[in-house]
C-alpha cells in the first residue's frame, strides 16, 4: 500500500521557506540560530557522543498542542518533548534546549543543523524518510473534524466533505491540505489557516465549514477555548484514492545518525513494554488506543497496516 501521504503535517516546503531561529528557554523567546557540523560518518554518526559530551540536546518543535508546545510557565512540554526528555535522560543527556520553528520548516531546520532532533509528533512518511532518519513511532492517531455546534452540514470525513460541497479548513503545509487536493476539491473549497488558533476562529466565524486535524490536536486546542459553539466529530482514518492514511509519529534525526536512532529505539521499546509511554502521554489526551507497535521501517516503506 502506498502511504506517501501518511502524515499529520506535510513536508511541502524546502529550505528556502525556512521560518526558524527562535529559541525558547526559561520562559522567554530569544532569537538565535546556532548551527553545528551536520555531517555523519559512515559508522552511524557521532551525535549521541556529542550530546553526551555537551549534556544538552536542542529540540525542534512547532508549538502545536498536544504534540509539543510552551506551557504557561514557559517550559517545553507535550507528548513528544516529554517522551524525548525521558529517553535522552536514559541515554545520558540531562538538559533540553527548545527551538521553535514553523512545522513545515522543521525538516529543513534539522538538516541545516539548527537543532538536533525533531520532537513535534511528526508523522513518519516515505517522503520524509528520504529526507531524515526516524525513530519508531510512539503513537498512532486518527483524524477528526472540528465542526459548528450541531454539525449543520452533517460532516464526518473527507468523503462527506467532498459530496456536500462544504469548505474544509486545513493548516498551512499540512497533510490535510494535500488530502483535500488529492480528493479533487477545488481551491475555493480549501481554506488554509496558519495555525490551530486561526483555524478554530475560522470555523467559529463561518470562514470554513470544518477544520481537519487529529482528534488529539482538536481536543487539546478546544480545552484552551472553552465555551465556543463548536464540537468535534467522531475520529476516522482518512481515505484518499482508496488508500487509508494512517498517522504514526516519531522523532527525527539527520540522515546517517543511525547510532542514536538505534539507541533511542531500544529505550522506546522498553518504555512501550512497561507502559511508561502511555503514562507520559496520558496527560496530553493520549490513550491506549493511540499506543502502537508499528515500525519506522514499515512506515517508511509504505507497507504499514
N, C-alpha and C positions, 0 to 999 in steps of 0.2 A: 504494500500500500504506500502510495506517495504522499507523505505528510509534510511537504515542503513548507506549508503554512501552519505548522503545529503550534505556533507560539501565541502568547498573550499580547506581546508588543512586537511589531515588525521592525526588522533592521532595514529601513528604507532609505537611509541617507548615508553618504560616505563621509570621509574625513573632512571634506570641505564644508560640511554642515555642522561642525563642532559647536557646542554651546557648553563650554567647560571652564574649569579653573576656579570654581567656587568651593572652598573648603569650609567645613563646619566643625567647630571644635569649641568645647566649653560654653556652648550656648550662643556663640557669636558666629556670624557669617564673615569670612575673610577671603579676599581674593588671593590667588596664588596657584601657579602651575609649576610644580617641581617634577621634572622628568628624570628618568633613570636609564641605564643601559638595558634595553629590552631584548637583546639577543639571548637565545637559549642554546646551550651546547648540545651536541648530539647524544649526550648521556642522560637526557631527561630534564635538563635545566638546573639552575642553581638557586632558584627563587627561595625555596624553603630554607636553605642555608643562610641566604642573605637576610631573610626576615627574622630568623632566629638570632642572627648577629645584631641586627638593629633593634629587635624587640618590638617593632611596630609594623602593622600591616595597614595599607591605605585601601579603604573600601569604597568602591564606586557605587552610588545609589541614586535613585531618581525621585525621592520624596513622594512615593506613592504608597498609601495605606492599602493593605496591611503588610506589604512586602518589604518596605524599607523607608523610613521617614524619621524626621526630627520631632521629638515629643515636646510637650510644654516646658520641660526642664532643659531643653536644648541638647538632649542626648540622642544619638542614633539608635534606633530600635526597629522592631518589626520582625517578621518571620525570618528573612534571610540574615540580617545582622545578628540576631540572637543565636541562630544555629551556627553561623560562621564564627562568632566570637568564641563559643564553646569549643568548636573543633580546633580553632587556632590556638586556644589555650592548651589543649591536649597535645598540640604539635610544638609547644614551647614558645608561642608568641602571645604576649600579655597586653599589648597596647594597640588601640584601634583608632585610626585617623579617618574620619568620614570625608568623602569627596563627592560633592553634589554635581550631577550632570543631567541634562535632558535625556530622557530614555533612549532616544534614537542616537545619542552621542556616546552611549556607554561603551559600545564595542570600539569605535574609533579612539576614544579616550584611553581604553585599556591598551590597545595596540600602540598608542603613542607614548605609553609609559606614565600617564598622569595618575594612575592608581594601579594597585597590584592584583586586585580581584574585583569582579562584579558581584555585588551582594544585593541584588534587586529582585529576586524571584524570577529571573529571566527564563522564559520557556526555551527548551532545547529543540532546535530545528536543524534539518540538514543544511540549510543555507548558513546558519550561524556556525555550525560545526566546521564549515570550510574556512571560517574566519578565526576562531578561537578554540581552545580546549574547554570542555565542560566536565564537571563532576557528574556523578549520578544524581538524579533528581531527588529532592527531599519532599516533594508534594506533587499532586496531580489534581487540577481544579477544573470544574465545569464553568461554563459561561452562564450569564443571566442578563435580563433586560431591566433597566430602571424605567418605570412607567408612571404616567399620571395616575393619581389615585382612582381606582375603579377600572383601570385598563380599558378606556373607552373604545379603542380600536382592536381589542382582543388579540394582542400580540403575544407570541410565546417563543418564537425562534426566528431564524433567518428566513425560513420559507414563508412564515406568516407575514413578515415584513414585506417580502417580495410580492406576495399575492394581494396585499391590502392597499398598496400604493403609499404606505407610510414612509416617513423620513427617518432614517437611522442616524443616531448620534454616535460618533466614534472619536477616539483621541488621535491626535496627530502622530504619524509614524507608527500607528498600531496595526496589529494583525487584523483587527476587526475592520479597519479601513480597507485592507486587502480583500477580506471576505466579501464585503459589500460590493466591491468592484467585480470580484470573481463570479458572483451570482447574477451579475448583469444590471445592478441598479445604476441608473443614470446619475451624473454628478449632482443634479439638483435635488436628489433624494438622499445624499450622503452629506451630513452636516459634521464638519471636522472641528473639534474643540482642542485647545492647547493643553488642558489638564482636567483632572477629575472635577474640580470645583466648578469650572465654567460649564462642563458637561451637565452637571446636576442642575445648575441655574438655567441652562438652555432647555432642559426638559420641563422644568417648572414654568418657564416663560412661554413654552409652546414653540420654540425655535426648531425642535425636533420632537418626534413622537415617542422616542425612546433613547436610551443610551446603553450600548452593549459593552460590558466588561465582564470580569469574573464575578461570580457570586460573592467571593471573599472581598474583592475591592469595593463592590457596591454596599455590602453590609457595613464594612468599616467606615466608608465615607459617610453614609447616612447617619451613623452614630454621632457624627460631629455636626449634623444638620437636622436635628430632631424638630418635628413639628411641620415639616414641609409636606404638602399634599402629594406625596409620591409613594410608590410601592415597588417592591422587587418581585419579578416574576419567578417562576419555578426554574431551577437550574437545568441546563441542557448541554449536550455536546454538539457544537456547530457542525453542520453538514454542508460541504461545498463541492459541487460537481460529483455528488455521490460518495464523497470521502468524509469520514468522521475526523474532525480536527481535535486531537487530544492535546491537553496542555499540562506539561510536566516541567517544573522549573528547577534549575540548579545554579551552581556557581561557575563563573567564567574566568579562565586564566589565559595568558598569551600562548600562542602556538609554540609547541616544543617543551612547555613546562609540565611534562608528564609525571615527573617525580613527585611534585607537590599534589597533583591531581590524584595519583595513586595513594599517597599518604592520607589525603583528605577523604577519599572514598573508604579507606579502611576504618577510619573513625566514624564516618557517617553510617556505615553498615552496622557497626557495633551499637550506635545510638538508636538506629532503627529497630534492631532486635530487642533492645532493652525498653523501648517505649519512650526514650528521652526526647526524640524528635517531636512526638505528639505533645509531650509535656511542655516543651519550649514554645511550640507554635499555638497551642490551645488558647492562650490569652489574646491572640490576634484573630480568633474566629475559626481556626483550623480544627477539624475533627478527624475521627478515624477514617472517614470516607475520603479525605484528602491524602492519606498516607499511601505510599506507593512502593512497589518493588521493581518498577521499570528501570532500565539501564540507559546510560548515555549512548552506549553502542547501538542499541535498538532505535533510540530516538534519532540519532544522527543518520542512521541508515534508512529511516523512514519505515521501519518494519514493526514499530510498537503497536500493540493491540491489547 
